[in-house]
Amino acid sequence: MKKFFAFLSIAAIVVAACTKPNSGNSDTPGGNTLPSAAGINPVVKVEGNVVTFSLPEGTTGLIPIWYTNESGDFVFAGNGSPFTKTFFDGGTFKVRMYVSNSAGQSVDYSEAEFTVEVAKEWNGYNYNSEFNIWKKAEDTGMEDSYTYYNPGWAAEKNLAFTINPYKLTLADACSDRWQAQLHLVPKTDIALSSEKHYDFSCLITLNKKAGVTVKLTENGDDENFLFLSLDDMEEGTTIYYQKDITGIDAPKVKLVFDFGYCEAGTEVEISRITLKDHANDDGTVAPDKVEPEPEPEPEPETGDEVDPSFVFDVNGEANLWKAAIGNEKFFYYHCTGGWNGTDTETTEVPFLAKNGNSYVVSYAEATTDQWQNQLFMFPNAGSYIPLDAEKKYALRFSVSANNATHVFFKIAKFAPADTEPAKHEGETIWEWGRKSIEANTETTVTSKVITGAACDNINLIFDFGGNPANTEITIKDICLQEYNK
């Protein structure tokens, strides 16, 4: 898929090189006089790590323009009196104040020095540390960075952004992962080694809550990544970090952010990106990462349980699924990385082996998310399995895998052929949901008693998304029959 990207550099106020003060005597073509900052001393107030800059009391007719050297060089910080800035690292810093009026900005400036104590609260690793290998590369230029923006998978759109801090506005809501991507690519390559461990942090500020993906990956191989996570982030600033991560061998990397689960009008700012060798002490102590408790398995659905004495006659004529064996049709959406699957309807699946009422699917590559390995099985024309609302039914099958993994299952009504994509997914009849299964352990799935279901055909829907690499899953002994208890 060809991608088109939009790029904007920061439109900061341009400052002339420092020369001798003009003493206020430089005239513009209109005859107005440029102001001078000579003799105007900035007022600096430090409260913890929050610093406020102001003009001296009684100064009128001038707008101050502030530059600070927290990152080493003097960079534009903001304008106005007062102007407040948060400093994340302790130390002694300077502020440069230019002044402006209707004629323009002064050529000269005034300076003031101030000290900020080390922040008591942890705000990420030290961005300005000599050990920040990301910043060293970032300082050489980020012009190769780009975006991919496709809200709702409807059409690609331009997405403008600024550089360091990285700011963008998502005008349209996005409904799926990878619909709002920002790829940050330093001009100078950053090489990583599997013999090292790494620390990473950045600040992510949102005006609305969003589902945010952060991925540090080899530039050129999206499957070779240092870390990949998807987190729900609230409005405000989140300190995103990874601590003591085992390295990867990569000659160059890029940093990918995705805001594919966002509301319309979401504003994003990313700053203070820090990547360092874990062995190097930058003066910060990161809290230990707390892994969230696994979500409990869904509670059983309401409905009558199948009587334990009910006999599932898998190989007998009572098994309605027997009509489909040998005349099945399949729909699959199988990803080999990210969301690159295609909607495919077929009678033969390349990674599926059939042997009577046994179906073995093999996945060489790992996937990260639910729905990346969808497999639908339904009787083909001439072997449809209709259900009668006046009758009761029960369903059972067995599933096993060579690796611990997740399995989602539901039985649905077969939908007409004009559905898009052609997976024929109609109304749900019964859902098992997404469950964890242990390696090399056979799990028997039994439905509740199915009542009131009327359809011309059925559709068995599986998903194995989030599977480990080299996973082989066996589905066997599918049995659907009338329930006569």
N, C-alpha and C positions, 0 to 999 in steps of 0.2 A: 504494500500500500504506500503510495507516494505521499509524503508529508510536506506541507508548506508551513513555514514558521514566520512569526513576526518578532522583531527584536528592537528594543529601545535602550539606549544608554541613559545614565542618570543626567537629568537636565539641571545640574547645579549652577549656582550663580558663578560666572566666570570672574576670576580674580587676576588682576595683572600682577606680574612679577614685582617683588618688593623693590622699590627704588627710593630715592630720596623723597621725603614728604614734600608735597607741592605747596604747603602752607596755605592752602585754600585759594590759590591764585590761578588755577587752571580753568579756563573758560570753555564752555561747550559752544557749538556753532550758534545756539540760540542766545548766547550771552549769559546764561546762568552759570554760577560758579559751583564747581564740585566741592563737596565738604572735605574737611580734614579731621582725622581721628587724633591728631596731636593734642596732648594735654587732657584728653578725655579718658579717664581711668575706669575700666570695667569694674562693676561691683559683683563680687562672687560670693555666694552663700552656699556652704556645704552642709548638708544634713544626711549623715550616713553616706550612702553612695548616690544620693540625689543632689545634683548641683544646679543652682539657679544663677543665671547671668542677667545683669541689668545695666542700663545706663545710670550714671549718677543722678540722684534726685535733682529735679529742676531742669534737666536737659530737655529741650524741646526742638521740634522740627527735624529730627534725625531718626532713622531706623537702623538699629545695629544689626550687623551680619556676623555670625559667630563661626569660628573654626577652632577645632580642638585636636589635640595630638594623642589621643588615647591609643590609636592604632600605630603610633610611631610618627607618621607624617601628619601634617595639618590637613584635615579634611573638613568640608562644609558640614556643619551640624544643624543650623537653623537660623532663623532671624526673629526679631521682635524683642520687646522689653516688657516683662521678663521672658526669658526662654529657659526651659528646664530640660535637663538631660540626665539619664541614669548611667552611671559608670559601673561596669561589672567587675573591673579589676582594680585593686588598690594600687596606690602609687602617687607620685608627684607629677602633675600635668600642667599644661599651659593652655590658655585660651587667647585667640587673636580676635580682635574686634575691629571690623571695618564699619564705616557708617555710610548711609546713603540718604539722598534727598531727591527732589524732582529732577535734578540735573544728572544724577547718577551716583556711582559708588566711589568712595575715596580710594586713592592709590595707596595711601599709607594706612597704618593700623596701630592699635595699642595692644599691649599684652598684659596678662596677669597670670601669676602662678598660684596653684592651689594643691592641696593634698587630700586624697580620698583614702580612708582606711579600708583595709581588706574587707569585703562584704562578709557578713556573718552567715548569711544564707548562701547555699550553693547555687550558682547560676550557670552551671555548665563549666566545661574545662576552659582554661585560660586562652582566650582567642589570640591575645598578643604575645603569648609565650614563644620563645625561640623554637620550641618543639612542635608548634602547630604546622605540620607539613602541608595542610590544605591552604592555609593563608599564604605561605611562601609561593605556592603555585598560583593561587588566586590573584596575587599581586601582579603577576605577569600578564594578566588579561583573561577575560571570560567571554570573549566575542564569539566563541564557538558554541555557546549555550543556545538552547532552542526549546520550543514548546510543541505539544500536540494536544489539541483541544477539539473534542468531538462530543458535545452534549447529547445524551440520549442516543448515541450512535447515528444521529440524523445526518450530519454533514460536518466536515472539518471546518474550523473557523480560526481566524487569526487571534492570537493571544499575546498582547504586548506585556513586557515586563521590564523592570529596572534592575540594575546590578548593584549588589552589596550596599545597603540591604536590598534583597530581592523582593520586589513587590509586584503583585498582579491582582487583577480584579476579574472574577468569574461572573460574567453578566448573566449566564444561563445556569439553571440547575443541572446537575449531572446525576445519573442514576446508577452508575456502575463503575467499578474500578478501572483505572487507566483512561478515563474519559477526559481528564484534565491534568496533563503531565507537564512537568518542568524538568528539563535535563540540564544540569550545571556541569560544564566541561571546561576545566582550566586550560589555558594555552600551553602551560608546561605540564608534561606528563607526571603523574604521581604513581610510583611503583610500590606494590605491596608484596610481602613475603609470607609464605606459610610457616616460616620459622619464627615469626614474631606474633605478638598479641597487640591489639589496638584498642584505643579509646576514641569515642566520637560524641560530639554534642552539637546542638544548635538551638536557637530560639525560634519557635513558630508562633506567630501571632495571628489570630483570626477574629473577625468581627461577628462570625456566626459559627456554631458548632459544625464539624465536618468529619468525615472519615478520611484519614490521611495515611498514605503509604509513603514510607521512606526506604530507599534502597541504594546502597553503595555497591556498585557493580563494575566489573571490568568493562571498559569502553570498547565495544566490539563483541562482547560475549555476555549477554544478559543472564545466562545461567550460571556464570561464575561470579557470585556476589559475596561480599563480606557480611552483609546482613540485609534482611528484608522483613518489614513489619507493616501491619495495618492496624491503626489505633483510632478510636473515637476521641476526638479532641474538642474540648469545650471552647466557648468564646473566651478570648483573652490570650495570654502568653503561656505556652507550654515549653518546658525545658525538656527537649527530646534528647536522650543519650543512650549510648551503648557502652558497656564497661568490660574491659579485658576479653575482647573477642579474638578467637583464634584466627590468624591471618589466612590469606589466600595468595597464591602466586598470580600476579597480574602486572603486566608491564605498564598499564595506564588504567585509570579509573574515572568514572563520572558519578555524580550524585543525582539521583532521580527522586523527585517528589511527585505525588499524585493526590489530587483532591476530588477523585471521581464520585465521592458521596458528599455532595455539597448542595446548599441552597443557592438560588439565584441571588446575585449581588454579594457573594462572599469575597471579602477582601483578605489578602494573604500578605504577610511579611515574614521573610526568613532572614535571620542575621546570626552573626557570631558562629559561623561554621568552623568547627575545630576537629581535627583528626591528628592523633599523635600515637607514637609508640608507647604502649602501656608501661614500658620499662623506664620512661622518662618522667620525672616528677616536675609538674608545672606549678606546684604550689596549691593545687586544689585536691580536695578529697571527695570523690563522688560517692553518693549513697549506694548501697548494694541494690541491685535490681530485684524487685519483688515480683515473682511470677504469679499471675492471677490464678485463683483456684479454678480448676476445670468446671465448666458448666455441667450441672446435673443432667442426666439423661431425661428426655421428656417423660412426663407422667403418662401412663397408659390411657388411651382414649376411652371414653365412655362407650358402653355397649355390652352386649352379652358375650361372655367368654364361650369359646368352643368347649363342649363337654369333653373331658379327658378320655372318655370311652369311645368318642367318635373315631371311626376308622377311616383314614385317608388311603384310598385304594389307588396308589400311584400308578401301578401298571395295569389296572383294570379299566373296563369301559366306562366306569363312573367318572374317571378323570377327564374333565372336559378339555384340559390342555392337550390331551393326546391328539386331538384333531389338528393342532397347529404344528406338532413336531414334524420336521421335514418340510414344512411350508410356512416357516416364520419369515417375517420381514423385520428389519431393524432400522432404527434411526440412531445415529451417534454424533456426539460433539466431543471430540477428543483433542486435548491440548498437549503440545510438547514444550510449552514454555509460555508464560503469560496467558493471554486470552487469544491465542492464534488458531483455535479450532474452527472447523467449517461444519455447517449443517449438512449431514449426509444421510440420505435414505437409500437403503440397499438390501439385498438378500444375502450378501456375504460381507462380513466385516473382517478386514485383514488381520486384526489382532485378536480374533475370537475363533476358538476351535469348538465345533459342535460334535457331540456323540450321543445321539438319542436325546434323552431328557437331561443332558448335562451340557453346560455352557462354560467354557474357560476363557477368561479375558486376561491378556498379558500386557502390562504397562512397563516398558523399559525405563521410562523417565518419570521422575517425581513431578507431582503437581502441588500447588500451594493452597488452592481454594476449592470450596464446594462448587459444584456444577462444571468443573473443568474436565470431568470424565463421565459424561452422560451416556447411558445406553438404554434405548427403548426397544422392547420386544412385543410384537403383536402378530396375531394370525393374519396371513396374507389372504388375498381374495380367493374365495372358494373354500376357505377353512375358518371363516369367522366363527366366533364364540359369542352368541347372544345371551343376554341375561333377562330374566322375567321378573318384574317388580313384585309379582305374587308369590315368588319362590324365595327361599333362603339359600345362601351359599357359604362355603368356607374355603379358605386358601391356605396352602402351606408350601414352603420350599426350604432348602438348606443352603447355607452360604459359608464359605471358608476361604482363607487366604494364607499365603506363605509368610506375609508380614502383617503386623498389627496395623490396622487401617480403619477407615470409616466407610460405612455403606448406608446409602439412602435408598428407600424403596416406597413405592405406592402403586396401587392398582387404580387405573383410571378408565373412564369410558373412552372408546375409540372415537376420534373426531373426524369429520368429513375431510376429503382430500384437499380442499381449498384452504386449509389452515396454513399459516406461514410462521416459521418454517414448517416443512411437511413432516412434523413429528407426531401428528395425530393425537395430541394430548387434549382430552376433554375433561369433563367434570371428575373430580376425585371420588372414588368409591370407598377406599380405605387406605390409610397411610401409616406406615411403620415409623417413618421419619428417618433422621440421620443417627446412626448408632455406631459405637466403637466395637470392633471385633478383635479378639486376640489372634496372634499368629498360630497357625496350624491347629486351630480349634473350630470344629464345625458348630455353627449356630443354626438352630431351627427356628424359622419365623412362621408363626401361625396368626392368621387374622382373627378379628372378632367375627361374630356371626354377621354376615352381610345381608341386609334386608332392604327392600324397596328399590333395588338397582335395576333399571331398565335401559338396555342399550343393544345395539346391533353387533357390537364387537368390543373386546377389551384391549387394554394396553398396559403392559408391565413396565414400570419406569424405575431404573436404577441410576445411582450416581456414586462414583468412587473418588470424587475430587478430594485432593489432599493426601493422596496415596504416596508412599515412599517409592523410590526407584526400584525397578525389578520386582514389581508386585504381580503376583498371579492370583486371580480370584476365580473360584468355582461356584457356580450356581447350579443346583441340581434338584431333581425330584420335585419339580413344580407340579402341584396338584390343586386343581380347582374343581369342586364338585358340589352338588346339591347337599344341603344340610338337612337331615331328616330326624334330628333329635328333638 
